[in-house]
Amino acid sequence: MAAITSRFVYISRQRPDIVTSVTKGEFLSLPLEIQDSPDKPRKFPTYLLTRYPVCSDPALAKELPGVYSARRFYQKGSAINRLVVTWSLPQPPPPSVAFSFLPILPSCEFRRMKDEQPWCFRCWGFGHISRYCFAAERCAWCSGPHDSRSCPHRAPPLAAPASDSASTPPQVSPPDTSLWECPRCHQAGVNVWHGCARRQTVAAPAATIIPQLAPPLTPPRSTPHPALPTASVSPQVTALSNTVTALQSRIASLEAAIDGVEAHLDRLAEQRATLDTSLQTVAESQRVIIASVATFAEKMDLFAARLETLPATVAPRAPPSCGARATPFARASPPARATAASSPGRRTLRGRVR
């Protein structure tokens, strides 16, 4: 009997009777303790996060729990509004997410990265690599039993740029695609890299469909497995969220002030309408007064014309003489002075008898 060199005995959780017997020491008279087997290392999936502004820092995407790392996606040397996100939770990410530091912009969408599933360069199958493949080698161009790099029907490599002293490079004839056959889909005229229908069928769901099924429930363990630490909120995210909150309150106060100004303008418009009505009434009164004054002036002109046509009935009085002594009565009434002069025995106002 071979010696027992392992310190662990792996028993399925579906056999509680064997687990009980082992813990009681009924197996080889060795009492064993229950311990959970360590989790197998797993590869975190990667997703494409769309609608992420170019001006925002990719590290801010760690605000969402489950984002292990995030980097900018570049296309033709220029940064675009997409991130490559490594997801660390067993549950898939939601189809869309709205970040707190992007309250006005539309929600960002998660998409599975294309060609993330590994494929073999020996048999050109999916789900494994050539290091662990024991199938027969097949050509990626003609599906023959030889190396793809030595296939006579492969497309010629791109020629290197010619120098100034070199002559014109020879013209390379296009390859004969009639001899091509894909080792995956077995379709004529295509190869693994160009036109393979199976590659498009496998890669398209991975790029567009996000699985929404919940992962299977694992049986209970003796010691709970510690959950993955969630990403702590960075100070930049906190400062940005505080700034957004302050801006929102400022916008609310400005809207209230604008509403007050609009109400004041409405009141001013009502007062102006009332003032216009009053001015129209005053104008009507002025027009009536002007018409009355014009009528009165016409009547006065008519009366003056009648006075001019009347005959002169009263004779004009003679002017007083220059030698006569001026008295108050002489200036007031000349006839009385003449009467006093004609009667010698009458007293004058000064008490003298003439």
C-alpha positions in Angstrom: 0.0 0.0 0.0 1.4 3.3 -1.0 2.1 5.7 1.8 -0.3 8.6 2.4 1.6 11.7 1.6 -1.2 14.2 1.3 -2.4 16.1 4.3 -5.8 16.7 2.9 -8.7 14.4 1.9 -11.2 16.0 -0.5 -14.7 14.9 0.1 -17.8 16.1 -1.7 -20.3 18.1 0.3 -23.0 15.9 -1.1 -21.9 13.1 1.2 -22.5 14.3 4.8 -22.4 10.7 6.1 -18.7 10.3 5.0 -17.9 13.8 6.4 -19.4 12.8 9.7 -17.4 9.5 9.8 -14.2 11.2 9.0 -14.6 13.9 11.6 -15.3 11.2 14.3 -12.1 9.3 13.5 -13.7 6.2 11.9 -11.5 6.5 8.9 -8.0 5.0 9.5 -8.4 6.1 13.2 -7.4 9.6 12.2 -9.8 12.4 13.4 -9.8 15.0 10.7 -11.0 18.6 10.7 -13.2 20.2 8.2 -11.6 23.0 6.1 -12.7 24.7 3.0 -10.6 24.2 -0.1 -9.1 27.4 -1.4 -10.8 29.1 -4.3 -9.3 28.5 -7.6 -7.9 31.5 -9.3 -10.2 32.9 -11.9 -9.7 35.4 -14.7 -11.7 38.6 -14.3 -13.7 39.4 -17.4 -13.3 42.7 -19.3 -16.0 44.9 -20.5 -16.2 48.0 -22.7 -17.8 51.0 -21.0 -19.2 53.4 -23.6 -20.3 57.1 -23.4 -17.6 57.9 -20.9 -16.3 61.5 -21.5 -12.8 61.9 -22.8 -12.1 64.7 -20.4 -12.9 62.6 -17.3 -10.3 60.5 -15.5 -10.7 56.8 -16.0 -9.9 56.1 -12.3 -13.2 57.8 -11.4 -15.0 54.8 -12.8 -13.9 52.8 -9.7 -16.8 54.5 -7.9 -18.9 51.6 -9.1 -18.4 48.5 -6.9 -16.9 45.7 -9.0 -14.7 47.8 -11.2 -11.2 46.4 -10.5 -9.3 48.6 -13.1 -10.2 50.9 -15.9 -8.1 52.3 -18.7 -8.8 54.5 -21.7 -9.6 53.0 -25.1 -7.6 54.4 -28.0 -8.5 54.2 -31.6 -6.0 55.2 -34.3 -3.8 56.9 -31.6 -6.6 59.1 -30.3 -8.6 58.7 -27.1 -12.3 58.0 -27.5 -15.2 58.0 -25.1 -14.8 54.4 -24.1 -13.0 52.5 -21.3 -11.8 49.0 -20.9 -13.0 47.9 -17.5 -12.0 44.8 -15.6 -14.9 43.4 -13.6 -14.1 41.7 -10.3 -17.6 40.5 -9.0 -19.1 37.1 -9.9 -22.3 38.9 -10.9 -22.1 40.6 -14.3 -22.3 44.4 -14.4 -25.6 46.1 -15.2 -26.4 47.0 -18.8 -26.1 50.7 -18.0 -24.9 52.8 -15.1 -25.2 56.5 -14.2 -22.2 57.8 -12.3 -22.7 60.5 -9.6 -20.1 62.8 -11.1 -21.9 62.7 -14.5 -25.4 63.7 -13.5 -26.4 65.5 -16.7 -24.9 63.1 -19.3 -26.7 59.9 -20.5 -26.0 56.6 -18.8 -22.9 54.6 -19.7 -23.4 51.2 -21.2 -21.4 47.9 -20.5 -20.5 45.7 -23.4 -18.6 42.5 -23.4 -15.2 42.7 -25.1 -14.9 41.1 -28.5 -12.6 38.1 -28.9 -12.1 37.7 -25.2 -12.6 34.0 -25.4 -9.2 32.2 -26.0 -8.7 30.2 -29.1 -6.1 27.6 -30.2 -3.5 28.3 -32.9 -3.1 24.5 -33.6 -6.6 23.2 -34.2 -8.2 26.7 -34.3 -10.9 25.8 -31.8 -12.3 28.0 -29.1 -11.9 27.7 -25.3 -8.3 26.5 -25.1 -4.8 27.4 -26.3 -2.3 25.4 -28.4 -0.1 24.6 -25.4 -2.8 22.2 -24.0 -4.1 21.0 -27.4 -3.4 17.4 -28.5 -5.4 17.5 -31.8 -3.9 17.3 -35.2 -2.4 20.4 -36.6 -4.4 22.1 -39.3 -3.6 25.0 -41.6 -5.5 28.3 -41.1 -5.5 28.9 -44.9 -6.3 25.7 -46.7 -7.3 23.4 -43.7 -4.4 21.1 -44.6 -2.3 19.0 -42.1 0.6 21.4 -42.0 1.8 24.5 -40.3 0.0 27.7 -41.3 3.3 29.6 -41.7 4.5 27.2 -44.4 1.3 27.1 -46.4 1.9 27.8 -50.2 -1.6 29.3 -50.5 -1.3 31.9 -47.7 -1.5 35.6 -48.5 1.9 37.1 -49.1 3.2 39.4 -46.3 3.3 43.1 -46.8 6.5 44.3 -48.6 8.9 46.5 -46.7 9.1 50.2 -48.0 11.8 50.5 -50.6 14.7 52.9 -50.1 15.6 55.8 -52.4 18.5 53.9 -54.0 16.5 50.7 -54.5 14.6 50.1 -57.7 10.8 49.7 -57.9 9.6 46.7 -55.9 8.2 43.8 -57.8 4.4 43.6 -58.2 3.0 40.8 -56.0 0.1 38.9 -57.5 -3.0 38.5 -55.3 -3.4 35.0 -53.7 -5.7 32.4 -55.2 -8.6 32.4 -52.8 -10.3 29.4 -54.5 -7.9 27.1 -52.6 -8.7 28.5 -49.2 -10.8 26.6 -46.7 -11.5 27.6 -43.2 -10.7 24.9 -40.6 -13.5 26.1 -38.4 -16.5 26.5 -40.6 -15.2 24.5 -43.5 -16.3 27.2 -45.9 -14.4 27.5 -49.2 -12.8 30.8 -50.2 -12.3 32.1 -46.6 -9.7 31.6 -43.9 -9.6 31.9 -40.1 -9.0 35.6 -40.1 -11.1 36.8 -43.0 -14.7 35.7 -43.5 -15.0 32.9 -40.9 -18.7 32.6 -40.1 -18.0 30.7 -36.8 -15.8 33.4 -35.5 -18.4 36.0 -36.1 -21.1 33.8 -34.5 -19.0 33.3 -31.4 -17.7 36.8 -31.0 -20.9 38.7 -31.7 -22.9 37.5 -28.6 -19.9 38.1 -26.4 -19.7 41.7 -27.6 -23.4 42.6 -27.5 -25.1 40.3 -24.9 -24.5 40.7 -21.2 -25.6 37.6 -19.2 -28.3 38.5 -16.7 -28.7 35.2 -15.0 -27.7 35.0 -11.3 -24.7 32.7 -10.5 -25.5 29.3 -8.9 -25.7 29.3 -5.2 -22.7 27.7 -3.5 -23.2 25.4 -0.5 -22.6 26.9 2.9 -19.1 26.8 4.3 -17.8 26.5 7.8 -16.0 29.8 7.6 -17.5 32.5 5.4 -15.3 33.6 2.5 -14.4 37.2 2.8 -16.0 39.3 0.2 -13.9 41.2 -2.3 -13.1 44.7 -1.0 -15.0 47.4 -2.8 -13.2 50.3 -4.2 -13.1 53.2 -1.8 -14.4 56.5 -2.9 -11.6 58.7 -4.0 -11.3 62.4 -2.8 -11.7 63.6 -6.4 -15.1 61.9 -6.6 -16.1 63.3 -3.3 -15.0 66.8 -4.3 -16.7 66.5 -7.7 -19.9 65.3 -6.2 -19.9 68.2 -3.7 -19.3 70.7 -6.5 -22.2 69.2 -8.4 -24.5 69.5 -5.4 -23.5 73.1 -4.9 -24.1 73.8 -8.6 -27.5 72.2 -8.3 -28.5 74.3 -5.3 -27.2 77.4 -7.1 -29.2 76.6 -10.1 -32.3 76.1 -7.9 -31.8 79.5 -6.3 -31.3 81.1 -9.7 -34.5 79.5 -11.0 -36.3 80.9 -7.9 -34.9 84.4 -8.5 -35.9 84.2 -12.2 -39.4 83.2 -11.2 -39.5 86.3 -8.8 -38.3 88.6 -11.6 -41.0 87.2 -14.0 -43.7 87.8 -11.4 -42.4 91.4 -10.9 -42.5 91.9 -14.6 -46.0 90.6 -14.8 -47.0 93.2 -12.1 -45.3 95.9 -14.0 -47.1 95.0 -17.1 -50.5 95.1 -15.3 -49.6 98.6 -13.9 -48.6 99.8 -17.3 -51.9 98.6 -18.7 -53.7 100.5 -16.0 -51.6 103.6 -16.6 -52.3 103.4 -20.4 -56.0 103.4 -19.6 -55.7 106.4 -17.3 -53.7 108.3 -19.9 -56.3 107.6 -22.5 -59.0 108.9 -20.2 -57.0 112.1 -19.5 -56.4 112.6 -23.2 -60.2 112.3 -23.9 -60.8 114.9 -21.1 -58.2 117.3 -22.7 -59.8 116.9 -26.1 -63.2 117.8 -24.5 -61.7 120.8 -22.7 -60.0 122.0 -25.9 -63.3 121.8 -27.8 -65.0 123.8 -25.1 -62.3 126.5 -25.1 -62.6 126.7 -28.9 -66.3 127.2 -28.7 -65.9 129.8 -26.0 -63.4 131.7 -28.1 -65.7 131.7 -31.0 -68.5 133.1 -28.8 -66.1 135.9 -27.5 -65.1 136.8 -31.0 -68.8 137.1 -32.0 -69.5 139.2 -28.9 -66.6 141.6 -29.7 -67.8 142.0 -33.2 -71.3 143.0 -31.9 -69.8 145.6 -29.5 -67.9 147.2 -32.4 -71.1 147.7 -34.4 -73.0 149.5 -31.6 -73.4 153.5 -32.1 -71.4 155.9 -29.8 -74.1 157.5 -27.5 -72.0 159.0 -24.8 -69.9 162.3 -25.6 -66.4 162.4 -24.5 -65.5 164.5 -21.4 -63.4 167.7 -21.5 -60.0 167.6 -19.9 -59.4 169.6 -16.8 -57.6 173.1 -16.9 -54.0 173.4 -16.0 -54.3 176.6 -13.7 -56.9 175.1 -11.3 -55.6 174.0 -7.9 -55.5 170.4 -7.6 -57.7 169.0 -4.8 -58.7 165.5 -4.0 -62.3 166.2 -5.2 -61.0 168.1 -8.2 -59.2 165.0 -9.4 -62.0 162.7 -8.5 -65.0 164.7 -9.8 -64.5 168.0 -11.8 -68.3 169.0 -11.8 -68.3 169.2 -8.0 -65.4 171.8 -8.1 -67.2 173.9 -10.5 -70.3 174.0 -8.3 -68.3 175.0 -5.2 -66.7 177.9 -7.1 -70.0 179.2 -8.2 -71.4 179.6 -4.6 -69.2 182.1 -2.6 -70.8 181.4 0.8 -70.1 177.6 0.8 -67.3 176.1 2.8 -64.7 174.0 1.3 -63.2 170.9 2.8 -60.3 172.9 4.4 -62.7 175.2 6.3 -61.9 178.4 4.4 -64.6 180.7 3.0 -64.1 182.0 -0.4 
